[in-house]
């Protein structure tokens, strides 16, 4: 999957730039005119600087990771969701058979829990682990008002979504601003050209063409690179948000009195079709858990 996502990004960018450049060359354009490194330096340098100014240190710090997520795609797939559903089944099966207090030993020290140890990938997911343990701890303390717990969970999930939204908006704003920065580069190129107005027409033509490359580059980077990357990041983040929503659905179903298999079925139904294990897959997986 990782290889495919990286190849998808590379292929997409290659098609965008190849289509533009080959079409330009096929129409008789001279490729050497497009080689204007200082124009690109102006645009990219100003774009990066504006990005740093406009966003919080947290958003800027998450940028390399978000670029990596665009390349790697969603963190969670059917396999991870099947493991999550099996974990939730084990937790609520114990809670139904022995009471919520039986979960205390597991949620107080998850690393030593016989339940969590069966799902090492989840145990390493600190954000999800803390989310599960925090709300199970509330349940062991007697908080059983389903509406209060659901509202509190959604408030925490909304905070996660807000962070993700800020990351997407930051990249979208960068895409929106790049064409204007391209115009700045073009204007600077024209200023340089006007300073050479006494040069022969062939030199002036080259300078004017170089100046216009700034506008071209700004628009191409915006609509051919940064814009699509922001949409890709948005899709990845929204897909990964389903993981927490799946956990929320299971806790709400437990508070509403559902049996363990019904609880995980509610959670399963909250997933998108390409991520969702089938009912039969989930049933077989939960049966294989046994009583451990």
N, C-alpha and C positions, 0 to 999 in steps of 0.2 A: 504493500500500500504506500509506504514512504517513497519507494522508487517511482511508483506511478505518479504520485502527487508532484514530485520534483520534475519528472519528465513532462507532466502536464503544464507546469509553469514555464519550463524552458521552451517547449514546443509552441505554446501560446505566444510568448514574447517573440520567438523566432518568426512565426507567421506574420505577426504585426509588423515588425521591422523589415522583414524580407519583402513583404507585399509592397510596402511604401517605397523602399529603396529600389527594388527591381522595377516597379512601375515607373519610377522617376527616370531610371537609367534607360529603360526601354523607349521612353518618350524623347530620348536624345539628351537628357540631362547629364551634366558632368559631375561625377561622384566627388571629384577633388574639391569642388566648391562647398560640399557639405561638411568637409573636414574643417571645423572651426572650434578647436578645443577650448578657446577662451570664452566663446559664447556658452558652451556647455558648462564651463566652470562658473560663470556668472549665474546661470540659472540654477544649477544644482547647489552651489554654495549658498545662494540667497534662500533657496527653498529649505535647505537643512537648517540654516540659521533662524529663519522665520518659524520653522517647526519647533525648535528648541524654545524660542521666546513665547510662543503661543500656548504651549502645553506645560502641565505640571511636571515636576521631576519624576513622579511615579509613572506618568504616561510615557515620558521619554525613556525611562529605564526599562519599560516593558517592550519598547519598540523592537529590539533585536529578537526577543522571544516571539513577538507577533509575526515578524517576517519568517521566522522558523516555522510557525504554525501554518502560515500560508503555504509553505513548501511541503509540510508534513501532513496537513489535513487534520480532520477531527481526531481527538485523542481516544474517543470511545466508539467502538463498533459492536457488532452483535455479540462477539465473544465476551467483551468487557461487561455488556449489559446482562448477559446470561449469568456471569459470575456475581454481579451485583444483586440480581434477583434471587439467586441461591443464598447469598449472604442474608438478605432481608428475610427470606423464608426461615432460615435457621434461627435468626434472632426472634422473630415473632412466634415461631413454634415453641421456643423455650419460654417466652413470656406468657403464652396461652396455657402451657402445661404446668408451669411452676410459679407463675406470677412475675410481675415486673422487677421485684427485688432480686430475682435470680440473675438479672442482667448486670447488677452492680459490679460484680467481680470482673465482668468482661469490658464494661465501658470505663472503669477506673484505670485499668492497665491493659489497653487493647493489645499491646505487643506480647503480652503473656496469655491472652485469651485463646482458648482452644477453638473458639468459633472464628475469630479474625485470622488466626494463623492458617486456617484452611484456604484463605483468600489473600495471599501475600501481595498481589498487585494492588488490591484495595487498601491494605495496611500501609502501603507506601504512598497512597494518595492522601496526604495530610489534610487537605481542604475538605474532602468528602468525609474522611474519618472523623474529623472534629465536628462536622455538621451532624453526622449520625449520633455520635456519642453525646453531644450537647443536648439534643432533643430527647434522646432516650433517658438521659439523666433527669431532665425535667419531668418525664413521665414517671420515673421511679420516685420523684419527690411529691407526686400526687397531682401534678398538673394534667387534667384530663378534659379540659374544655376544648373541644375540637376546633371551635372557631378562633379562640385565642391562639392556640398552637399553630393553626394554619396561617393566620395573619402574621404571626411572628416569623414563621419560616419564609413566607413570601417577602416580608420586609428584608430579611437577610439575603434571599436570592435576588431581590431587586437591587441590592447594593452591588452584588457581583455583576449583574446585568448592566448596571450603571458604569462600572469600570470598563466593561467590554465596549459599551456604547462610546465612552470617551476615546478609547483606542481607535475605534472605527472612524469617528468624527474627525480625529486628528489627521488620519490619512486622507479622508475625503477633502478636508480643508487644504491639505497640501496639493491634492490634485486640482482643486478649484483655483489655487493661486498660481500654479505653474504657468498657465498661458500668459498671465499678466507679467510674470517675471521674464518670460520670453520676449514680451514687448519691450521691457526695460533693456534687455540685451540687444534687441534690434535697434532701439533708439541710440544706445551707446555706439553701436556699429555705424549708424548714420552720422553721428557726431564726428566719429573718426574719419568717415568718408568726406564730410564737408571740410575737414582740415586738410584733405588731400585733393581739393577741387581743381587744382592746377595740373593734376596728373592726366596722362592720356586716357581716352575713353575706355580702352581695354582694361586698364588698371582700375579705373572708377567702377566699371561694370563688375569686376571681381569683388571690389570692396562692398558695393551695394548688395550683391548676391550673398556675400558673407554676413552682412548685417541682417538680411531677411531670414537667414538660417535660425536666428534667435527666436523669431516668431514661430517658425516651423517646429523647432525643437521643443519649445514650451508646450505647444498644442499636442504634439506627438507624445511627449512624456506624460502629459495629463490624461489624455483619453486612451492612450495605448498601453500605459504602464501603471501609473499611480491610481487612476480611477478603477480599473479592473482589480488591482490588488486590494483596494479598500472593500470592494464587494466580495472578493474571495475571503478576506478576513472576517467580514460580517457573517458570511455563511458558516464558516468554521466555528466562530464563537457562539452563534445561535444554536448550532447543532450540539456543541458541548454543554450548553446550558440545560439540555434535556436530562443530563445526569442528575443534577440536583432536584429537578422537578420530579423525576422518577422516585427519588428517595422521599420527597414530600408527599407524593401520592400514596406511598405505602404507609407512612405514619398516620396520615389522615384516615386511610382505610382501617387501620388497627383501632384508632380511637372510635371509629364508627361501629366497632364490634365484629369486623370480618374475621373469618378463619384464615390461617396462614396462607393457604393456596389461593384464597380469594384476594387477600392483601396483595400478593405478588402479581396476581392477574390484573388488578387495578393499576399497579405500577407498570406492568407490561403494556397496557393499553395507552399509556401516556407517551409511548415512544413512537418515533417516525417509522414508517413501514420498512425502510431499508436497514434500520438498526434493530428492529423488534424481533426477538426470538419467537418462533411459533409456539402455540399452546402446547403442542406435543413435545417440542424440544424442552420447554420449561418443565413440563410434567416429568419427563424422563430424568432431567437433571436433578430435580428435587427428590425424586425417588432414590437416586443414587447417593444422596447425602446420608441416608440411613439415620441413625439416632445419634451420630457423633456430634 
